[in-house]
Each structure stands twice: as structure tokens, then as C-alpha cells.
Amino acid sequence: RVPEENLVGELNRGFYQVLEFFDESRIEIAAQALGTAEAAFDRTMEYIKQRELHGKKLAEFQITRHKIADMATKIEAAKLLTYKAAWNFDNGRRIDPVLTSMAKWFAARTAVEVADEAIQLHGGYGYITEYEVERIYRDAKITEIYEGTREVQKNTIASGLIGKL
């Protein structure tokens, strides 16, 4: 038995308090993932404007431009979800586990996809430690794992939308 003076939080509410902690921390992880995606994007933009292939800058190739458009769009969508979850929290609204899980899952998935594309656009250089994108990929991947994997986030989202069966 835990002495009363050592009780953290409310009696018999520990499990629910931990869940509330996860809901809050998922906003922070979404923001971390968003920053990671933006870092991968920024490094890639610098690289494609300098690197030449067959006498042309990588940025001039249509496939590169399409990849950049995809990366930027995913980042903006992740930003909107993350900002909405953070705004709700900052303004004292009840934390919505569906929204925080959406923000965490989508921002983390975006970070991984953007970092992966950054490595692709860097070619072999993207895989060596002299270029930051290989580290950024590892930083992105961990955001999909801690505070609940993407499968856990999807379960939370679905349970919130469908309800308990």
C-alpha cells in the first residue's frame, strides 16, 4: 500500500491520468515529427538546387518537382492537424484523443515519408553520415514508435469515431 503522502494524482485514477498524459504528449510528438519533416525538406531543397545531373539541376527535373510538391503538401497537412490539436490544448479545450492521435500519426508518418524521399533525392549521398538526411530519417522513424505506434493511434482514432462495440 502506498502511503497517502506519496500519492501522485487522484486515488484510483492512475490509468486515466496516464492516458491524459499520452494525449498531451502526442501533440508534442506531432510537433517534433513536423519539425523533422521540415528539416528533411529544407535540406533537400538546398541539395536539389545545387546538385547537377546530365548538365541540369535536380530541381529542373519534373519528377523532382513532383516529389517536392508531394513533400510540401504533406507537411502543410500535418502542420494543420498539429496546430489544431495544440490550439485546442492551449485554449483550455478538452483534449480530444481522436484529434491528438490523428496529429501524432499523420505528422509522424509524414516525417518518415518526407525523410525517405529526401534520401531518395540525395541518391547515395542520402545514406552517408556526411549529409544530415540519414540522421533525419532515424529521427523521423522514432516518432512513429514512442507514445504509441501508428497502429495504436489508428485504434484510438477508430474507437473514438466508432465508439465501443
N, C-alpha and C positions, 0 to 999 in steps of 0.2 A: 504494500500500500504506500502511495506517495503522500508524504505529509502535506497538509493544506498550504503551508507557506511556500512549498515548492511547485505548486500547481501552475502550469502555464496555460492561460486562456480559461475557458469555462469548463466546468466539470461535465464529463460525458459528451463533449462536443469536439474532441480532438480530431476525429476523422474529418468532420465537416470543416474544421479550421484549416486542415491540410489542403483540402480541396479548394478552399478560398485562396490559399497561398498560391496554388498552382494556377488558378485563374488569373491572378495578378501577375505572376512571373511569366506567364505565356505572352503577355503584352511586351514585356521586356525582351524576351527571346525573339519575338517577331521583329522588334526594333533592331536587335543585334543582327538578325538574318538580313533585314533590309539594308543595313549599313554594309554588310558583307557583299551583298549583291551589287550595291552601288560601287564598292571598291573594285570588284571584278570588272564591272562595266567601264569605269574610269580608266583603269589600266589598259583595257582592250581598246578603248577609243584612242589613247595615246599611241599604242602599238600599230594599229591599222593605218594611222595617218603617216607613220614613218616607214613602215616595212614595205619593201617593193618586191613584186613577183612579176617576172616577164616584162619588166620595164614600166609597170603600173603600181601605184599604191594599192595596198589591200582594200582600202576604203573605196576604191573606184569600182570594184567588182560587185555585180548585182547580188550575188549570193551573200557577200559580206554585209551589204546594206540591208538585206532582208533579215539576216541574223541580228544585226544591231537593232532593227525595228522591233523584232520579237523581244529581245532582251529589255529594251526600254519600256515597252508596253507592259510586260510582266512586272517590272519594277514599279511602275506607276500604279498598277492594280494592287500590288502588295502594300504599297505605301498608303493607299486609301483605306484598306482594311485595317492596317496597323494604326493609322491615325484615328480612325473611328473608334476602335477599341480603347485607345489611350485617352481620347477626348471624353468618352463616357466615364472612364475611371477618374480622370482629373476633375470632372464636373460633378462628382458625387453621385452619379447614377449607379444603380445596382449593376454589378458585374454580370454580364451575360456570358455564361460558359460557351455557348454556341459561337458567339462573336469572337471571343478570345481564342478559341480553338481554331476557328476559321483563319484568323490573323496569323497565328503561330504556324499552322500547317501550310498555308499558302505562301507566306513570306519565306519559310524555311525551304519549301520546295522550289520557290523562285530562286533563292540564293544558290541552291545546288545546280539548277538548270543553267543559270547565268554563268556561274563559275565553270561549269563543264563546257559551255560554249566558248568561254574566254580561253580555256586551254586549247580547244579545237582551233580557234582563230590564231593563236600563238604558234600553232604547229608544235614541232619538237621542243621549241623553247618554252612552251607552256608547261612542260613536265620537269624542268630542271629548276633547282633552287635559286639560280641567279635571277629568275623572274618570279615576281610575287604571286602569280596566279595559281601556282601549285599549292602554296600555303593557304591562299584564299579558299581554294576548293575544300581543303580539310576543315577550315574554319566554318565553311557553309554546311558541310555534312553533319557536323556535330549538332547543329541547331535542329536537325530532323530527329535527333535521338533523345537528347535530355529533355526533361519536363514532359515526357510523353512522346512516343514515336508518332509518325504520321497516321498509323493505324489507330492508335489511341485517340488522336484528335478527331479522326473520322467517326469513331464510335461515339465520342462526346457530341459531335455535331448531329449525327443521326438520331441519337437518343433525345437530344433537345428538340429536334424537329418532329420526330415521330411520337415521342413520349414512351413511357414504359408500357410494354405489352404484357 
